[in-house]
Amino acid sequence: MNRIMTGIAAGAAGTTALNVVGYLDMAVRGRPASNTPAETVRKSERLLGITRSDKDRDDDDVDNRRSAIGALLGVGSGLGVGALYGLAASELAGAPLIVRGTVIGLTANVGTTGPMIALGVTDPRTWPISSWLSDLGPHLAYGFVTAAVWDLMQSR
């Protein structure tokens, strides 16, 4: 249980790094926030038969809730991948930080992008290079910080 909790803590630090890198990218390039997390929630609701509005169309409150739920699912994914890393860390113990960070970051990327692809929200095959960089950069930051914080917590 200690390894899982340590992994969750490392994943929380990694999630903060992912958000910082993502928001810095938005600030520097002036790009808007992605609507894919909220759209993933919307499509999941349809799949599960959940109705969030009695009206024929959604209102701002419904859209805002979907956006918030999408963000919370992202945080949950970051904590979950951290917990998985806690369980698998001994298998990767001999690997350099850059390898472990890349593996963790790509795992987090697949964990968040996979459901979006499965629900038809996005198709990475159609993404321009700027979209790939906007997606991979924060996830790699997540991976490196998660691995580094794990290492720091092990050295105590």
Secondary structure, 3 states (H helix, E strand, C coil): CHHHHHHHHHHHHHHHHHHHHHHHHHHHHCCCCCCHHHHHHHHHHHHHCCCCCCCCCCCHHHHHHHHHHHHHHHHHHHHHHHHHHHHHHHHHCCCCHHHHHHHHHHHHHHHHHHHHHHCCCCCHHHCCHHHHHHHHHHHHHHHHHHHHHHHHHHHC
